[in-house]
Amino acid sequence: TLACQSFLERVAYQMQYDPYGSKDRSVVRNVSLLKVQASKCLQMCTIEASQIFGGRSYVRGGRGGVVERLYRQVRASAIAGGSEEIMLDLAMRQAKL
């Protein structure tokens, strides 16, 4: 999660000083990779929280209610911004790999 935050700060700094990518063309690639990294990080954190809460994470109310809601929505939020495969393909095309 610390790596994800560091990458987010780097991309935000890059977009602040070169928002259209005229000087550095890696803005699109970095944003795509950041989206993939953030969605995978959310998935991992949700699965670990579900393991910690155990059966409580399957009940809508109570202490595990937040974990249950995140567990249901984690894939939908990853797909809504573009699937990971599409984002990785875009990043590879931008890097010309």
Secondary structure, DSSP 8 states (H G I E B T S, - for coil): -HHHHHHHHHHHHHHHH-TT-SS-TTHHHHHHHHHHHHHHHHHHHHHHHHHHHGGGGGSSSSTTHHHHHHHHHHHHHHHHT--HHHHHHHHHHHHT-
